[in-house]
Amino acid sequence: MSVSDVCRIGEMVNQLLKVDQHIGDKQKLKEIFGNFREMGGTIRDDQWAKGSSKVNKEMLRNAFSVYPKAWADYLDATSRKLYTLKADRGFFISGAVMANGKRYATKFDNYRENYVSIHMNGVRKTTPFHEIGHYVEFFNSDALKISKDFIAQRTKDENPVALAELFPGFGYNDTEITKKDDFINPYIGKEYTSASEVLSMGLEQIYEPTKFVKSISVDSDGTETRNYAIITDDREYLNLIIGLILMA
């Protein structure tokens, strides 16, 4: 399936059931998408790695409960458990790792192959919805390919730029590179070898929406202005994410 196929499906469903009018209404979105696939995933008690954060577990459970059931089922399909610890900055990674992401949690048997980790600060509401997007792209190579193809098509012939250059003072390091296109946030085009921010950022916008900083402009007197955007400002991106929710 191609990017255009996924976007076309998303557009058709949006036109039919007005997804764009229910952004952020998790139960209504669950109902809408439930017309096309089984929704409401569950992570059983035995699928959590021992020592996981109770707060994080509850936040992730809530997110999975309004996502396609197949997404939670990836754990059973691959015989993996989910590990979640408190961390300053949320992230997903294969294997059981410590909260700093730099070392494996070697207390577990087969800590590389039998686990995935989603670490979060336990406070930010957008994080579980975002990080599950990375989890989906990790398990579903077709979804990752669509995301990668989407970026490639949107940023053809565009030169990469450091996120720290676009957003000084936002905490990005010099290795975080993106192709910014006209995305609602340039972070969507961030370059990875085997991941993307396409699905994660889109899910975050649809289920736990906030205004993204699209760009920063500076007036002649040095006054900084932040320019904001939301997913409905980019209809192609909106349609793609709807399509991925239905197909991934």
C-alpha positions, 0 to 999 in steps of 0.5 A: 500500500502506498502513501496515496492509498493510505491518505485516500482511505483517511480522507474518505473516512474523514469525509464520511464520519467527520473525524476532524470534528472530534479531535481530542474526543477519545471515546468518540474517536474509538467509536468512529474507528470501531466501524472499521476495526476492533478498538480497545487494546488491553495490556494484561498484568503479566505483560508488564515487566516487574518494577514498572512504574504504576503511574506510567502503566495506568497512562499507557493502559488508558492510551492503548484502550482507545487505540486499535486492539491489534496494537496492544496485541503486538506484545503477545504476537512477539512474546515480549513484555512492556517495561516502563520507568519514570524518565525526564524525557519520554522515549521508546526503545527495543529491549528492557533499558534503564531510565536513562536509556544508556544501559540495559536492565540486565536483571531480566532474562533475555532483556534484549529480545523479550522486552520493549521499553516506554519510559515517561515522566508520568505527568505529560499527557501527550507522551503515552499517545506519542510513544505508542506510535514509535512502538507501532512503527517498531512492530509494523514495518509496513507502517514505518515504510509509509511514514518514511515514504511520506517524509521522502515525498514531502521533503524531496530535494530539501536540505536537512537542518538541525532542530537546534537551529530552528528552535534555539533554546528548546533543548535539542542537541546538534545531532537531531536533524530534520527536513522541515517541509511545511510540517505543522512542526518540523520535528515530524521530519526528524531523520532516523535510520529505523524510525520516524516521528510521523505516526507519533506526532500525528497520534498525539495531535489527534488524541491529546491535541496541543498547538505545535510550534511550527516556526519561530520568527524574529522581528527587526527589534529582536522580538521573537514570535512563535507561530503555531499550527494544529493537524487540521492545518495540514489535511494531507497529514491528517488524512495519512494519520487517520489512514494509519490508525485504520490500517497499521 
